[in-house]
């Protein structure tokens, strides 16, 4: 009877180990697949962030160029006003020519002011777009870190056969998947402490 009990006990232990290894294999494949998808999406988010940053820099450069043009128009208008006012005996035709140029430069000043405001709003919009994308980038980065830790813990679980370690690995994987889903679905889930820790 003792040998039969021992065989049954060995069979049960082998079955438990087999179930544990099967569970570990399933969780590792799920975590690794989700991590790969998160990595691809994170790469796309980073590219979009780079584009938003480049667009913001371009908009501010255009803003500065418009400011320079506006300053040149102001300077030119003031110079023409000085010429007009410094020529008291000017003919009516010459005064009309001065006034026409002054009106043209004044119109340019106003045009550049409007264009600068538009560019400022565009640059601010690109900045906000970058910030919004950065939240998703952080979510994917945190998801990848947590999923990597979970995969390592699954590996240790398979080696040590400690069931409690499987639970710890599942917790890490669950949080990793939640943060990845937050990135994919645009949820406002952003543990700042973890972002700072990984940043």
Buried (B, 14 or more C-beta within 10 A) or exposed (E): EEEEEEEEEEEEEEEEEEEBEEBBEEBBEBBBEBBEBBBEBBEEBBEBBEBBBEBBEBBBEBBEBBBEBBEBBBEBBEEBBEBBEEEEEBEEEEEEBBEEBBEBBBEBBEBBEEBBEEBBEBBEBBBEBBEBBBBBBBBBBBBBBBBBBBBEBBEBBBEEBBEEBBEBBBBBBEBBBBBBBBBBEEBEBBBEEBBEEEE
